[in-house]
Amino acid sequence: MHSFGYRANALLTFAVTILAILCAFASLSDNLNVPNPSAHVQVLSINWFQKQPNGNDEVSLTLNVSADLQSMFTWNTKQVFVFLAAEYETPQNSLNQVSLWDGIIPSKEHAKFWTHTANKYRFIDQGSNLRGKEFNLTLHWHVMPKTGKMFADKIVMTGYRLPDEYR
């Protein structure tokens, strides 16, 4: 006869093995989902564009951000972290990224949204490089699953330009 400890060990090992197999299937099933997100950002106004006393440029924008990220949600999605970044080039750096706004989408019901906001975080360049600068607005997202690896992607929206003079 087998002892109680031996039987408990066998049962626990079997349960953990089944749980691991279910988690692997859950993670792999997300690979079958092909998301098709959409986003649009409109710069309504430039509230101010100034040179700070330390010589850095600072911009405040009013934005309309709309997105449909519902296709990101599957039964394995816990939440989606989304943020909007301004991206531009300077002589010192080939890519500068400044986060302007972010949010956490907890469920599919909240994944189709529209917001009217000023930039949540300061848009500052280290130097006087923003006058007349063309920049892209990029909506990034990170899908946080209940099990498995995190997935990240983005939509780049081009064609934005800052004024040539301070306001």
N, C-alpha and C positions, 0 to 999 in steps of 0.2 A: 504494500500500500504506500501511497505517497503521503507525505506529511502535509499539514495545513499550510505551512510556509511555502512549500514547493508549489502547491495548487494556487495560492495567492500570487506568487511570482509569475506563474504561467498566465494567469488571467490578466494581471497588470501588463505584462509584456504584450499580450494579444491586443488589449485595449489601446495601448500606446501605438502599436503598429497600425491598427485600423485608423486611428486619429491622424497619424502622419500621412497615410495614403489619402484620406479625405482632404487634408490641407494641400497636398500636392495636386490633386484633381481640381480643387478650387482655384489654385494659382494658375494652373495650365488652362483652365476654361476661360480665363480673362484674355488669353492670347487669341481666342476666337472672336472677341469683340473688336470691331473696326469702328472707332469713334469718328464722327464727322462734326467737330465743333465749329461754331461760327462766332465772330466777334466784330464789333465796329466801335471805333473811338472817334469822337468829334471834339476838337478843341474849340470851345465856344468863345473864350476870350483869354487874353493875357492880362491878369490883374495887375501885376507889376513886373518890371524887368529892370533890375538895378545892379549897380556895382557896390559891393559891401566895402566898408572902410579898410578891410584887410586885402582888398583887390580882387576878391572872388565875385563871379557873376551869380546872381540869384534870380529865379523866375518863379512866379506863381501863376498857375493855369486853372481855368474852370473847364471841366471835362464832362462829356456825356459818354458813359461806358455802357455798352450793351453787349450781351453774350448769351449764347445758347450752348451750354456744356452738358446738357442732359444725356447725350450719348456716351459720356464718360462713366456714367453710373451703371454698374452691374450689381448682382447680388453680393459680390465680394468687395464692393467699394465702401470704405468707411467714411471718407470725406475727401474733398478736393481743396487744396490751397491754391489760390489764384492771385497773381500780382501783375500790375502794369508798370513797365519800365520804359524810360526814355533812353535811347541808344544813339550815340553819335561818335564821330572821330575827332581827335585833336592831333596836333603835331607830336605831342608826347606819347599818346596812346592810340592804338588802332581801334580799340573798342572801349567806350565809356558807357556804363550802365548806371542809371539813377532810378531807384524805385520810387514811383509816384503814389501808388495806391495798392492796397492788398485786401484780401478777405478770405474767409473760410466758408466753403459751401458744404453744409452738413448732410444734405439729402438731394435727391433728384428733383423734388418739388421746388427747391430754391436755386436750381442750376440754370434756370432761364431768368435773367435779371437785367435791369436797367437802373443805372444810378447817375445822378447829377451831383457832381462833387468838385471841390477844389482839390489840388494835389494834397494828399494826406501827409506826405513827407517832403521835405525841402528839396527843391531842384537847384542844386548848387554845383558849379564847376570850379575846380581849383585853378583859378586863373581867369583871364578875360577872353575866353574862347567861345562864348555863346552868341555874340552879336552876329546876326545874319546866318547862323548855323542851321543847316538842314539836319533833321533828326527823325528817327523812326520811333513809333510807339509799338511796343511788343507786349502782348498778353501771354504770360507764362502760366502754366499750371502744373501741379504735382498731384497725381492721383495716389492717395494713401489707401491701400487695400487692408482688408481684415486679416488676410494672410497672403504671403508672397512678397515680391519686390515692388518698390515704388516706381511709378512711371511718370515721366515728365515730358512736356512738349510745349510748343509755343506757336503763336500766330503773329507775324510781323506785318505792321501796317506802315507804309511809307508815305512820303509827301508832305511832311510838316516842316515848317521853317520859323525861326525866331526873328524878331525885328532887327534891323541894322542899327538902331539907336536905343538907348535906355529910355524907359518911361517912368 
